[in-house]
């Protein structure tokens, strides 16, 4: 995983609603971004990862959990660590961990309306899979708002925040970063976006590990509720 010096990214003055509405492309992360982290939906994926590690390496839950988190910290995703250290088939892993119950989340009328009113193209960029993204967005009844998804397979299994896949993503969807806005719950994943010239929106979900680097200048806007934030933008209200 490539590293970035966040201190080299200049702080950008926060844009007005009119400036934000002029963006040509809106880029959204998926998990804990297009649905609330408070739903604990991603916890299902997280614990599936732990079980996968335990079954693969014949480890008790505590040891499997510890190793899973070690791989996440060192490689950017648990899957990347398993691929590097144990030659795990990524498809087998992703099919296993994304087998979850979507009942904890439901359509958010405020988000749905805001996406409908938001001009510009909308694309998902996720460390998960397109299948997972389609399952989530269809369940939330917002899939029709997105023209496509760039997933971990498209990134050749190199997770955010490595810089190379961001450049590949922009080329794939013909995106000029200077006309794009990226929304993410993990602050460090906004470092390459800002360095490329994107406007960034950090969704603070009150998850400690997702706050790493949030104090640096690559975070241009911060919100605790993306649906309300987007609704303010389309309503002409100055967002945070």
Helices and strands as residue ranges (DSSP letters): G 6-8, H 17-21, E 25-28, G 37-39, H 41-57, H 61-75, H 78-86, H 90-97, G 102-104, H 109-117, E 121-125, H 130-139, G 143-145, E 148-150, H 163-172, G 177-179, E 180-184, G 187-190, H 191-196, E 199-203, G 208-211, E 221-223, H 226-235
